[in-house]
Amino acid sequence: MTTTPAPRADEAAVLTELTEALHHVLPEIGFEDTPVTMDTRFVEDLDLESIDLVTLTGELGRRYGGHVDFPGFFASLELPEIIGLTVGQVVRYIAGRLR
């Protein structure tokens, strides 16, 4: 019986995965002009709309499976927190869930 290994939990690996997911679901964003870092804000810096965040969440859910509860994570945030959400916050959440 083959089991799927758990994704890597270190923040650098998660940041790479998140950046790849952004490229996959939002290819029209020019990341050359706006590099994705831990401080990058989804709404303010990348101009993501709520539907983009939903699409990104779906892609990350596909990549991480049951290891990470994205609906629960977003449900725990207030609207101003979602608007100010940074890549680093999501990376730390994912890495913490994978440990």
Protein Blocks (a to p, Z undefined) as FASTA:
>chain_A
ZZdddddfbfklmmmmmmmmmmmmmmmbcfklmccdfklcfklmnopafklmmmmmmmmm
mmnmmmbcfklmmmmpcfklmmmpcfklmmmmmmmmmZZ
